Amino acid sequence: MTFLICDDVNEAEFYKLERLREKVPNLKVNCFVMGKDAGKYLKQDWVEVGVHGWEHTYPPECERANQRDYILKGLEALSPYLPKRFGFRAPGFQMTALTYPILRELGFGFIAHQFRVQPLKGGFAQGDIINTHIYESLEGIEDGELSFISEGCN
C-alpha cells in the first residue's frame, strides 16, 4: 500500500489536486485539513479527509494546555467529510503524550505521523507514505496503487 498524504488542504488551492487527478485518474489522496478550512469542496470520492487540528498557530495546538478544545473544534468542523474510521495528523507533527488519550476519547482510529501510521484501535496494514503539502509541487506523483489510509485499517 502507498498512501499519498497532502497536508494543509484548503479550498483556494484544491485545484492543484484536481489537476493532479486529471493526470492520475485513479488518484486516492489522504487530505489532512485544518478545521477552519472545512468545506463542500472536500466531498470527492477520490479524497479521504483527516483532521489536522483547527489552524496552524504558535505555540502548536497539541502542545497547549487546551489542545483538546482545538482538536474537538477541528473534528466538529470536518465531521461531515470524515470516513467511518478517521485519523489525525498533528499540525507541524507536534504532539505530547497527552494527545493520545484525547484522540482515543474523541474516537480517532489512527494517527498519521510523518513516516508511519499508528493505529489507535484495531490493527493496521502499514504502507509507504508520500508526504506533501497543498502549497508544494505535486509533480512526480504518478498513477499507481494509491490507497486511502482507512483501507489499511481493520
C-alpha positions as protocol buffer text, in pm:
chain_id: "A"
residue {
  index: 1
  type: MET
  ca { x: 0 y: 0 z: 0 }
}
residue {
  index: 2
  type: THR
  ca { x: 109 y: 352 z: -72 }
}
residue {
  index: 3
  type: PHE
  ca { x: -55 y: 650 z: 96 }
}
residue {
  index: 4
  type: LEU
  ca { x: -38 y: 991 z: -68 }
}
residue {
  index: 5
  type: ILE
  ca { x: -85 y: 1234 z: 220 }
}
residue {
  index: 6
  type: CYS
  ca { x: -143 y: 1601 z: 150 }
}
residue {
  index: 7
  type: ASP
  ca { x: -147 y: 1843 z: 442 }
}
residue {
  index: 8
  type: ASP
  ca { x: -294 y: 2191 z: 482 }
}
residue {
  index: 9
  type: VAL
  ca { x: -557 y: 2131 z: 213 }
}
residue {
  index: 10
  type: ASN
  ca { x: -781 y: 2432 z: 160 }
}
residue {
  index: 11
  type: GLU
  ca { x: -1040 y: 2541 z: -93 }
}
residue {
  index: 12
  type: ALA
  ca { x: -826 y: 2811 z: -255 }
}
residue {
  index: 13
  type: GLU
  ca { x: -554 y: 2562 z: -353 }
}
residue {
  index: 14
  type: PHE
  ca { x: -768 y: 2249 z: -403 }
}
residue {
  index: 15
  type: TYR
  ca { x: -745 y: 2299 z: -780 }
}
residue {
  index: 16
  type: LYS
  ca { x: -389 y: 2161 z: -760 }
}
residue {
  index: 17
  type: LEU
  ca { x: -525 y: 1823 z: -653 }
}
residue {
  index: 18
  type: GLU
  ca { x: -793 y: 1841 z: -924 }
}
residue {
  index: 19
  type: ARG
  ca { x: -520 y: 1897 z: -1183 }
}
residue {
  index: 20
  type: LEU
  ca { x: -324 y: 1604 z: -1044 }
}
residue {
  index: 21
  type: ARG
  ca { x: -633 y: 1385 z: -1074 }
}
residue {
  index: 22
  type: GLU
  ca { x: -654 y: 1473 z: -1444 }
}
residue {
  index: 23
  type: LYS
  ca { x: -305 y: 1322 z: -1483 }
}
residue {
  index: 24
  type: VAL
  ca { x: -364 y: 1038 z: -1235 }
}
residue {
  index: 25
  type: PRO
  ca { x: -721 y: 914 z: -1294 }
}
residue {
  index: 26
  type: ASN
  ca { x: -705 y: 651 z: -1018 }
}
residue {
  index: 27
  type: LEU
  ca { x: -585 y: 905 z: -763 }
}
residue {
  index: 28
  type: LYS
  ca { x: -665 y: 844 z: -398 }
}
residue {
  index: 29
  type: VAL
  ca { x: -536 y: 1119 z: -172 }
}
residue {
  index: 30
  type: ASN
  ca { x: -548 y: 1142 z: 206 }
}
residue {
  index: 31
  type: CYS
  ca { x: -611 y: 1510 z: 280 }
}
residue {
  index: 32
  type: PHE
  ca { x: -539 y: 1639 z: 627 }
}
residue {
  index: 33
  type: VAL
  ca { x: -739 y: 1956 z: 664 }
}
residue {
  index: 34
  type: MET
  ca { x: -746 y: 2223 z: 933 }
}
residue {
  index: 35
  type: GLY
  ca { x: -1100 y: 2256 z: 1064 }
}
residue {
  index: 36
  type: LYS
  ca { x: -1113 y: 2624 z: 971 }
}
residue {
  index: 37
  type: ASP
  ca { x: -1076 y: 2515 z: 606 }
}
residue {
  index: 38
  type: ALA
  ca { x: -1365 y: 2266 z: 601 }
}
residue {
  index: 39
  type: GLY
  ca { x: -1600 y: 2292 z: 305 }
}
residue {
  index: 40
  type: LYS
  ca { x: -1808 y: 2110 z: 44 }
}
residue {
  index: 41
  type: TYR
  ca { x: -1510 y: 2103 z: -193 }
}
residue {
  index: 42
  type: LEU
  ca { x: -1389 y: 1804 z: 15 }
}
residue {
  index: 43
  type: LYS
  ca { x: -1681 y: 1582 z: -97 }
}
residue {
  index: 44
  type: GLN
  ca { x: -1492 y: 1384 z: -361 }
}
residue {
  index: 45
  type: ASP
  ca { x: -1481 y: 1005 z: -397 }
}
residue {
  index: 46
  type: TRP
  ca { x: -1104 y: 1023 z: -455 }
}
residue {
  index: 47
  type: VAL
  ca { x: -1039 y: 1224 z: -134 }
}
residue {
  index: 48
  type: GLU
  ca { x: -1026 y: 1088 z: 219 }
}
residue {
  index: 49
  type: VAL
  ca { x: -1033 y: 1360 z: 482 }
}
residue {
  index: 50
  type: GLY
  ca { x: -848 y: 1356 z: 813 }
}
residue {
  index: 51
  type: VAL
  ca { x: -828 y: 1611 z: 1093 }
}
residue {
  index: 52
  type: HIS
  ca { x: -526 y: 1841 z: 1106 }
}
residue {
  index: 53
  type: GLY
  ca { x: -635 y: 2040 z: 1410 }
}
residue {
  index: 54
  type: TRP
  ca { x: -810 y: 2374 z: 1387 }
}
residue {
  index: 55
  type: GLU
  ca { x: -537 y: 2602 z: 1248 }
}
residue {
  index: 56
  type: HIS
  ca { x: -161 y: 2640 z: 1244 }
}
residue {
  index: 57
  type: THR
  ca { x: -67 y: 2884 z: 1514 }
}
residue {
  index: 58
  type: TYR
  ca { x: 213 y: 2918 z: 1764 }
}
residue {
  index: 59
  type: PRO
  ca { x: 266 y: 2754 z: 2001 }
}
residue {
  index: 60
  type: PRO
  ca { x: 149 y: 2435 z: 1824 }
}
residue {
  index: 61
  type: GLU
  ca { x: -204 y: 2334 z: 1921 }
}
residue {
  index: 62
  type: CYS
  ca { x: -109 y: 1995 z: 2060 }
}
residue {
  index: 63
  type: GLU
  ca { x: 146 y: 2149 z: 2295 }
}
residue {
  index: 64
  type: ARG
  ca { x: -111 y: 2374 z: 2463 }
}
residue {
  index: 65
  type: ALA
  ca { x: -299 y: 2302 z: 2783 }
}
residue {
  index: 66
  type: ASN
  ca { x: -629 y: 2337 z: 2590 }
}
residue {
  index: 67
  type: GLN
  ca { x: -527 y: 2113 z: 2299 }
}
residue {
  index: 68
  type: ARG
  ca { x: -847 y: 1908 z: 2335 }
}
residue {
  index: 69
  type: ASP
  ca { x: -1051 y: 2219 z: 2252 }
}
residue {
  index: 70
  type: TYR
  ca { x: -858 y: 2270 z: 1926 }
}
residue {
  index: 71
  type: ILE
  ca { x: -879 y: 1904 z: 1826 }
}
residue {
  index: 72
  type: LEU
  ca { x: -1252 y: 1893 z: 1904 }
}
residue {
  index: 73
  type: LYS
  ca { x: -1317 y: 2215 z: 1712 }
}
residue {
  index: 74
  type: GLY
  ca { x: -1139 y: 2071 z: 1406 }
}
residue {
  index: 75
  type: LEU
  ca { x: -1322 y: 1738 z: 1441 }
}
residue {
  index: 76
  type: GLU
  ca { x: -1662 y: 1905 z: 1463 }
}
residue {
  index: 77
  type: ALA
  ca { x: -1598 y: 2124 z: 1158 }
}
residue {
  index: 78
  type: LEU
  ca { x: -1475 y: 1831 z: 947 }
}
residue {
  index: 79
  type: SER
  ca { x: -1719 y: 1564 z: 1070 }
}
residue {
  index: 80
  type: PRO
  ca { x: -1945 y: 1581 z: 759 }
}
residue {
  index: 81
  type: TYR
  ca { x: -1647 y: 1484 z: 542 }
}
residue {
  index: 82
  type: LEU
  ca { x: -1479 y: 1215 z: 753 }
}
residue {
  index: 83
  type: PRO
  ca { x: -1481 y: 842 z: 673 }
}
residue {
  index: 84
  type: LYS
  ca { x: -1608 y: 587 z: 924 }
}
residue {
  index: 85
  type: ARG
  ca { x: -1257 y: 531 z: 1061 }
}
residue {
  index: 86
  type: PHE
  ca { x: -1094 y: 871 z: 1062 }
}
residue {
  index: 87
  type: GLY
  ca { x: -750 y: 990 z: 1152 }
}
residue {
  index: 88
  type: PHE
  ca { x: -547 y: 1277 z: 1289 }
}
residue {
  index: 89
  type: ARG
  ca { x: -224 y: 1443 z: 1186 }
}
residue {
  index: 90
  type: ALA
  ca { x: -81 y: 1696 z: 1428 }
}
residue {
  index: 91
  type: PRO
  ca { x: -6 y: 2040 z: 1288 }
}
residue {
  index: 92
  type: GLY
  ca { x: 370 y: 2058 z: 1248 }
}
residue {
  index: 93
  type: PHE
  ca { x: 390 y: 1697 z: 1373 }
}
residue {
  index: 94
  type: GLN
  ca { x: 400 y: 1845 z: 1726 }
}
residue {
  index: 95
  type: MET
  ca { x: 224 y: 1633 z: 1989 }
}
residue {
  index: 96
  type: THR
  ca { x: 264 y: 1538 z: 2353 }
}
residue {
  index: 97
  type: ALA
  ca { x: 183 y: 1221 z: 2544 }
}
residue {
  index: 98
  type: LEU
  ca { x: -141 y: 1389 z: 2649 }
}
residue {
  index: 99
  type: THR
  ca { x: -260 y: 1398 z: 2288 }
}
residue {
  index: 100
  type: TYR
  ca { x: -309 y: 1020 z: 2264 }
}
residue {
  index: 101
  type: PRO
  ca { x: -584 y: 979 z: 2526 }
}
residue {
  index: 102
  type: ILE
  ca { x: -764 y: 1283 z: 2383 }
}
residue {
  index: 103
  type: LEU
  ca { x: -766 y: 1127 z: 2035 }
}
residue {
  index: 104
  type: ARG
  ca { x: -887 y: 792 z: 2171 }
}
residue {
  index: 105
  type: GLU
  ca { x: -1162 y: 961 z: 2373 }
}
residue {
  index: 106
  type: LEU
  ca { x: -1282 y: 1151 z: 2064 }
}
residue {
  index: 107
  type: GLY
  ca { x: -1297 y: 832 z: 1853 }
}
residue {
  index: 108
  type: PHE
  ca { x: -997 y: 872 z: 1621 }
}
residue {
  index: 109
  type: GLY
  ca { x: -885 y: 547 z: 1460 }
}
residue {
  index: 110
  type: PHE
  ca { x: -526 y: 637 z: 1378 }
}
residue {
  index: 111
  type: ILE
  ca { x: -254 y: 900 z: 1378 }
}
residue {
  index: 112
  type: ALA
  ca { x: -70 y: 969 z: 1053 }
}
residue {
  index: 113
  type: HIS
  ca { x: 279 y: 1057 z: 1171 }
}
residue {
  index: 114
  type: GLN
  ca { x: 543 y: 1183 z: 931 }
}
residue {
  index: 115
  type: PHE
  ca { x: 683 y: 837 z: 849 }
}
residue {
  index: 116
  type: ARG
  ca { x: 424 y: 587 z: 972 }
}
residue {
  index: 117
  type: VAL
  ca { x: 60 y: 538 z: 1054 }
}
residue {
  index: 118
  type: GLN
  ca { x: -15 y: 444 z: 1415 }
}
residue {
  index: 119
  type: PRO
  ca { x: -346 y: 270 z: 1489 }
}
residue {
  index: 120
  type: LEU
  ca { x: -534 y: 388 z: 1797 }
}
residue {
  index: 121
  type: LYS
  ca { x: -781 y: 100 z: 1780 }
}
residue {
  index: 122
  type: GLY
  ca { x: -775 y: -224 z: 1584 }
}
residue {
  index: 123
  type: GLY
  ca { x: -499 y: -330 z: 1350 }
}
residue {
  index: 124
  type: PHE
  ca { x: -337 y: -164 z: 1056 }
}
residue {
  index: 125
  type: ALA
  ca { x: -155 y: -276 z: 741 }
}
residue {
  index: 126
  type: GLN
  ca { x: 147 y: -47 z: 705 }
}
residue {
  index: 127
  type: GLY
  ca { x: 236 y: 112 z: 376 }
}
residue {
  index: 128
  type: ASP
  ca { x: 470 y: 358 z: 214 }
}
residue {
  index: 129
  type: ILE
  ca { x: 395 y: 725 z: 273 }
}
residue {
  index: 130
  type: ILE
  ca { x: 433 y: 1004 z: 21 }
}
residue {
  index: 131
  type: ASN
  ca { x: 413 y: 1333 z: 213 }
}
residue {
  index: 132
  type: THR
  ca { x: 329 y: 1665 z: 56 }
}
residue {
  index: 133
  type: HIS
  ca { x: 157 y: 1992 z: 134 }
}
residue {
  index: 134
  type: ILE
  ca { x: -103 y: 2163 z: -82 }
}
residue {
  index: 135
  type: TYR
  ca { x: 136 y: 2455 z: -138 }
}
residue {
  index: 136
  type: GLU
  ca { x: 419 y: 2229 z: -266 }
}
residue {
  index: 137
  type: SER
  ca { x: 465 y: 2097 z: -618 }
}
residue {
  index: 138
  type: LEU
  ca { x: 269 y: 1780 z: -690 }
}
residue {
  index: 139
  type: GLU
  ca { x: 490 y: 1695 z: -988 }
}
residue {
  index: 140
  type: GLY
  ca { x: 628 y: 1343 z: -997 }
}
residue {
  index: 141
  type: ILE
  ca { x: 324 y: 1174 z: -846 }
}
residue {
  index: 142
  type: GLU
  ca { x: 223 y: 902 z: -1087 }
}
residue {
  index: 143
  type: ASP
  ca { x: -60 y: 660 z: -1136 }
}
residue {
  index: 144
  type: GLY
  ca { x: -19 y: 353 z: -923 }
}
residue {
  index: 145
  type: GLU
  ca { x: -156 y: 170 z: -626 }
}
residue {
  index: 146
  type: LEU
  ca { x: -251 y: 464 z: -407 }
}
residue {
  index: 147
  type: SER
  ca { x: -475 y: 382 z: -112 }
}
residue {
  index: 148
  type: PHE
  ca { x: -682 y: 559 z: 147 }
}
residue {
  index: 149
  type: ILE
  ca { x: -540 y: 512 z: 495 }
}
residue {
  index: 150
  type: SER
  ca { x: -874 y: 372 z: 614 }
}
residue {
  index: 151
  type: GLU
  ca { x: -830 y: 87 z: 362 }
}
residue {
  index: 152
  type: GLY
  ca { x: -538 y: -36 z: 573 }
}
residue {
  index: 153
  type: CYS
  ca { x: -748 y: -43 z: 890 }
}
residue {
  index: 154
  type: ASN
  ca { x: -924 y: -349 z: 1023 }
}
